[in-house]
Amino acid sequence: MSEVYAARRTRLREYCNAGGSAAALVSRPANVRYLAGAAPHGAVLLLGKTEDLLVCAGPTADRPTQERPDEALRVQTLPGVGGGDPAVAAAGLAVGQGADSLAVEEHHLTVARHRALGSVAPRLRLAGLGGAVEQLRVVKDEEEISCLRIGAEITDQALGELLESILVGRTERHLALELERRLVDHGADGPAFPTSVATGPNAGRPGHRPTDRRVEEGDFLSVCLGATYRGYRCEIGRTFVIGTAPADWQIELYDLVFAAQRAGRESLVPGAACRDVDRAARQVLDSAGYTEGLTALTGHGVGLEIDEDPQLSPAAMGKLDACVPVTVEPGVHLPGRGGVRIDDTLVVRPEADGGPELLTITTKELLAL
């Protein structure tokens, strides 16, 4: 992987040099990990004029093997308890290497931290790095996709086991905790985000935080969870009915959301406009009169963070590339009644390679549990 990380840093350095910056300071943890192979707490990456350095406030030797920094990258550990601010130290190191300009992630630095950089190196011109690293992260290599695929397998396994257990009478909170435990039991680093379990009138509500409400016969039960595997995060969402048979309105709503999700999935081709993927799913629900109950976006990118670019929303700019993993997650929530959400993680692939690769394979049939 050392060559992979070096190639990523080279691409960023070329971007910085083209913008007139001799060095760059990367402070956002996911971006540090992407370029350095690991992101110890508080660490920053200096792409220096003469040498690249991972600047840390404490030792990294006790970290798991998969989280150790790129062996080709020198680690600079700050002395003393706490070690000071690695970003400020990195600015001083950049000056020591002869840099007269430094591109920084202004969208991540606080105002106070930005001022501290200027104070320690007053002659260093600070420029904005923008979202350059985030854009590099959009298209994944096959090693990254493999991590997402394994995370999806873990997630499917945890969800499948839960569906085989007795659910009636158990609380949303208890089911969410059990799902997160199962993710870890099957090899995940941990949950990709706080697991959402929603029952009855809560079902289908995006971002629902589990409560002490108990599962009842006749409920919709919607679940949204994901595993983190070697830092990469996937997502799945499914909706079920509790009891022997769903009501007619539940079948109708479920079939509608399923049709919207299928339309979105089928639109995932290289070159497709992000807003067109959103439109494909959204117009199915719009035409049925559910405009008011729709989520703000149909999906988003995933990777080292659970919500990355690209965004699949009505105002989204840009087009999809091959090897971009995204979610497609339309849903409808009816206040007081509940709702449906169906969510998959897929990788954009050309038709010659079989079209979009579905990573989360738990059935989307409306099961009565």
Disulfide bonds with the S-S distance in Angstrom:
none
